[in-house]
Amino acid sequence: MPAARFADQLNAQIGNEFAAHQQYLACAVYYDALTMPRMAAFFYAQALEERSHAMMMVQYLLDTDSEVCLPGVAAPVPSFDDVVAPVELALAQERRVTEQINALLRTAREESDFASEQFMQWFIKEQVEEMATMSDLLAVVRRNVGDIDDIEEYVAREPGGEGLDPTAPRMAGA
């Protein structure tokens, strides 16, 4: 069983991941309403990825006979001033999640919870990728704020998720 402090923190993180899911859905809907299908698809996919992260955490707690507490989440930011704002928000969100993931790893180490520390390693790697993706996208969107077609073209030519990562933790319900 994971250390109690780690399990409590992981339950809170499940809520953070579901909140990120909701926020990315709001971003996707915003771009969909602007008829930016590639940006919309990008954020719909990001939303599913955040949900998957939450479900991986749920499965870990189930696998370790720990209590799962699904916390409620705050409503997402529903509207934006321009095409840059959702990506700025997404990068800020990824920075927060990175801090949260690092804190989980730190707790596992402090508690000598080696299984939980190992579980968190995949999320550390994932956050490096997420930060790089959002940082690059923000640079492109800022540079091309006046040309939506250039933004859409960038998203179209950038590789997306290459499918399931065989090293990823199992998801509950999958």
C-alpha positions as CSV (number, residue, x, y, z in Angstrom):
1,M,0.0,0.0,0.0
2,P,1.3,3.5,-0.7
3,A,2.1,5.8,2.1
4,A,-1.0,7.5,3.4
5,R,0.3,11.0,2.6
6,F,1.1,9.9,-0.9
7,A,-2.3,8.3,-1.4
8,D,-4.0,11.5,-0.2
9,Q,-1.9,13.6,-2.5
10,L,-2.6,11.3,-5.4
11,N,-6.4,11.5,-4.8
12,A,-6.1,15.3,-4.9
13,Q,-4.1,15.0,-8.2
14,I,-6.9,12.9,-9.7
15,G,-9.0,16.0,-9.2
16,N,-6.3,18.2,-10.8
17,E,-6.2,15.9,-13.8
18,F,-10.0,16.0,-14.2
19,A,-9.9,19.8,-13.9
20,A,-7.3,19.9,-16.7
21,H,-9.5,17.6,-18.7
22,Q,-12.4,20.1,-18.3
23,Q,-10.2,23.1,-19.1
24,Y,-8.9,21.5,-22.3
25,L,-12.4,20.7,-23.3
26,A,-13.3,24.4,-22.9
27,C,-10.3,25.3,-25.0
28,A,-11.3,22.9,-27.7
29,V,-14.9,24.2,-27.8
30,Y,-13.5,27.8,-28.1
31,Y,-11.4,26.8,-31.1
32,D,-14.2,24.7,-32.6
33,A,-16.5,27.8,-32.4
34,L,-13.9,29.8,-34.3
35,T,-13.8,27.1,-37.0
36,M,-10.2,26.2,-36.2
37,P,-10.7,22.4,-36.5
38,R,-7.0,21.4,-36.0
39,M,-6.6,23.5,-32.8
40,A,-10.0,22.1,-31.6
41,A,-8.8,18.5,-32.3
42,F,-5.5,19.2,-30.6
43,F,-7.3,20.3,-27.4
44,Y,-9.9,17.6,-27.6
45,A,-7.0,15.1,-27.7
46,Q,-5.3,16.9,-24.8
47,A,-8.5,16.6,-22.8
48,L,-8.7,12.9,-23.3
49,E,-5.0,12.6,-22.3
50,E,-5.6,14.4,-19.0
51,R,-8.6,12.1,-18.3
52,S,-6.4,9.1,-19.1
53,H,-3.8,10.4,-16.6
54,A,-6.5,10.6,-13.9
55,M,-7.7,7.0,-14.7
56,M,-4.1,5.7,-14.5
57,M,-3.9,7.2,-11.0
58,V,-7.3,5.7,-10.1
59,Q,-6.0,2.3,-11.3
60,Y,-2.8,2.6,-9.2
61,L,-4.8,3.3,-6.1
62,L,-7.1,0.3,-6.9
63,D,-4.2,-1.9,-7.6
64,T,-2.6,-1.0,-4.2
65,D,-5.8,-1.5,-2.2
66,S,-6.0,2.2,-1.4
67,E,-9.1,4.3,-1.1
68,V,-10.1,6.3,-4.2
69,C,-11.7,9.6,-3.6
70,L,-12.9,11.4,-6.7
71,P,-12.9,15.1,-5.8
72,G,-15.1,17.7,-7.5
73,V,-13.5,20.2,-9.8
74,A,-13.9,23.9,-10.3
75,A,-15.6,25.1,-13.6
76,P,-13.1,25.8,-16.4
77,V,-12.4,29.2,-17.8
78,P,-15.1,29.2,-20.6
79,S,-14.2,32.1,-22.8
80,F,-11.1,33.8,-24.1
81,D,-10.1,37.2,-25.5
82,D,-8.2,35.9,-28.5
83,V,-6.6,32.7,-30.0
84,V,-3.5,33.1,-27.8
85,A,-5.2,33.1,-24.4
86,P,-6.2,29.4,-24.4
87,V,-2.6,28.3,-25.1
88,E,-1.2,30.7,-22.5
89,L,-3.6,29.2,-20.0
90,A,-2.7,25.6,-21.1
91,L,1.0,26.3,-20.6
92,A,0.4,27.8,-17.2
93,Q,-1.7,24.7,-16.4
94,E,1.1,22.4,-17.5
95,R,3.5,24.3,-15.3
96,R,1.2,23.8,-12.3
97,V,0.8,20.1,-13.1
98,T,4.5,19.7,-13.4
99,E,4.9,21.1,-9.9
100,Q,2.2,18.8,-8.6
101,I,3.8,15.8,-10.1
102,N,7.2,16.7,-8.7
103,A,5.6,17.1,-5.3
104,L,4.1,13.7,-5.5
105,L,7.5,12.2,-6.4
106,R,9.0,14.1,-3.5
107,T,6.4,12.8,-1.1
108,A,7.0,9.2,-2.3
109,R,10.7,9.6,-1.7
110,E,10.3,11.2,1.7
111,E,8.0,8.3,2.7
112,S,10.4,5.7,1.3
113,D,7.4,4.6,-0.9
114,F,9.4,3.0,-3.6
115,A,6.5,1.6,-5.6
116,S,4.8,5.0,-5.7
117,E,8.1,6.6,-6.7
118,Q,8.4,4.2,-9.6
119,F,4.8,4.8,-10.6
120,M,5.4,8.6,-10.8
121,Q,8.5,8.3,-13.1
122,W,6.3,8.0,-16.2
123,F,4.4,11.1,-15.3
124,I,7.7,13.0,-14.9
125,K,8.6,12.1,-18.5
126,E,5.2,13.0,-19.7
127,Q,5.3,16.4,-18.2
128,V,8.6,17.2,-20.0
129,E,6.8,16.4,-23.2
130,E,3.7,18.4,-22.3
131,M,5.7,21.5,-21.4
132,A,7.7,21.4,-24.6
133,T,4.5,20.9,-26.7
134,M,2.6,23.8,-25.1
135,S,5.7,26.1,-25.1
136,D,6.2,25.5,-28.8
137,L,2.6,25.9,-29.6
138,L,2.4,29.2,-27.7
139,A,5.4,30.6,-29.6
140,V,3.7,29.7,-32.9
141,V,0.3,31.1,-31.9
142,R,1.9,34.4,-30.7
143,R,3.9,34.7,-33.9
144,N,0.9,34.0,-36.1
145,V,-1.9,35.6,-34.1
146,G,-3.0,37.4,-37.2
147,D,-3.0,34.4,-39.5
148,I,-5.2,31.5,-38.2
149,D,-4.4,29.5,-41.3
150,D,-0.7,29.4,-40.3
151,I,-1.6,28.2,-36.8
152,E,-3.8,25.5,-38.2
153,E,-1.0,24.5,-40.7
154,Y,1.5,24.2,-37.8
155,V,-0.8,21.9,-35.8
156,A,-1.5,19.8,-38.9
157,R,2.1,19.1,-39.7
158,E,3.3,18.6,-36.1
159,P,3.2,14.9,-35.1
160,G,0.4,14.2,-32.6
161,G,0.1,11.4,-30.2
162,E,1.7,8.4,-31.7
163,G,-0.8,6.1,-30.1
164,L,-0.6,4.4,-26.7
165,D,2.7,4.5,-24.9
166,P,3.5,0.8,-24.0
167,T,5.3,2.1,-20.9
168,A,2.3,4.0,-19.6
169,P,0.6,2.8,-16.4
170,R,-2.7,1.0,-16.9
171,M,-6.0,3.0,-16.9
172,A,-9.0,2.1,-14.8
173,G,-11.8,1.0,-17.1
174,A,-9.5,0.3,-20.1
